[in-house]
Amino acid sequence: MKESILIICESGITATLLLSKLLKSVRDRDLNYDLDYAPMKRVKEKLEQKSYNILLLTPQVARYHEELKDIIKKEKCHSKIIFIDEHDFHSMNADAILEKTFNY
């Protein structure tokens, strides 16, 4: 089964870089993951369009945890929320993020 992952960030700028690094890591590992990203202001719209297995929160949006839980509940999503480690995010360590997300 294909895992669908939505990376949620503050404005989308750093998430695009992280997304490209995660896509490379996924390809290198030959994994079947569908990756996407959204700034906080577009999360509701993204969840209306698609159901994601995992929501990866960048350190900047951790403060929106409760708001995200409310959006998920309203959209009847069953997404698992995972916070990206601040060090891994700042170093853009895609391999570590994947390992911590999926416990390889």
C-alpha positions in Angstrom: 0.0 0.0 0.0 1.3 3.4 -0.9 1.9 5.8 2.0 0.7 9.3 1.4 2.5 12.0 3.3 1.8 15.7 3.6 4.5 18.0 4.8 3.1 21.0 6.6 5.1 24.1 7.0 4.7 27.8 7.8 4.9 29.3 4.3 6.0 26.6 2.0 9.5 27.9 1.2 11.6 25.4 3.3 9.1 22.6 2.7 9.9 22.6 -1.0 13.5 22.0 -0.3 12.7 19.3 2.2 10.3 17.7 -0.2 13.0 17.5 -2.9 15.4 15.9 -0.4 12.7 13.4 0.8 11.8 12.5 -2.8 15.4 11.7 -3.5 15.7 9.6 -0.4 12.4 7.8 -1.3 13.7 7.1 -4.8 17.1 5.9 -3.5 15.4 3.5 -1.1 12.9 2.4 -3.8 10.0 3.2 -1.5 6.4 3.6 -2.6 5.5 6.9 -1.0 3.4 9.8 -2.3 4.8 13.1 -1.0 3.2 16.5 -1.0 3.5 19.7 1.0 1.3 22.6 2.0 1.7 25.8 4.0 -0.6 26.0 7.1 -3.1 28.2 5.3 -3.7 25.5 2.7 -3.9 22.4 4.9 -7.7 22.3 5.0 -7.9 22.6 1.2 -5.4 19.8 0.8 -7.3 17.5 3.2 -10.5 18.2 1.4 -8.9 17.0 -1.8 -7.1 13.9 -0.5 -6.7 11.8 2.6 -3.1 11.4 3.8 -1.7 8.7 6.0 0.8 10.9 7.7 1.1 14.6 8.3 4.7 15.7 8.9 4.9 18.9 10.8 7.9 21.1 10.5 9.2 22.7 13.7 7.7 26.1 12.8 4.1 24.7 12.8 4.3 22.6 15.9 2.4 25.4 17.6 -0.6 24.7 15.3 -0.9 21.1 16.6 -4.4 21.7 18.2 -5.6 23.6 15.2 -4.5 20.7 12.9 -6.2 18.2 15.1 -9.5 20.2 14.7 -9.1 20.4 11.0 -8.4 16.6 10.8 -11.4 15.9 12.9 -13.7 18.1 10.8 -12.4 16.6 7.5 -12.8 13.1 9.0 -9.2 12.2 8.3 -7.3 9.5 10.1 -3.9 11.0 9.6 -1.1 10.3 11.9 0.6 13.5 13.0 4.4 13.4 13.3 6.7 16.2 14.3 9.9 16.6 12.4 12.9 16.8 14.7 14.3 20.4 14.7 17.9 19.3 14.1 16.9 17.0 11.2 14.8 19.7 9.7 17.5 22.4 9.9 20.1 20.1 8.4 17.5 18.8 5.9 18.4 15.2 6.8 15.8 13.4 4.8 17.2 10.0 5.6 16.8 10.6 9.4 13.3 12.0 9.0 12.2 8.9 7.0 13.9 6.6 9.6 12.2 8.3 12.5 8.9 8.5 10.7 8.8 4.8 9.7 11.2 3.3 12.3 13.4 1.5 9.7 
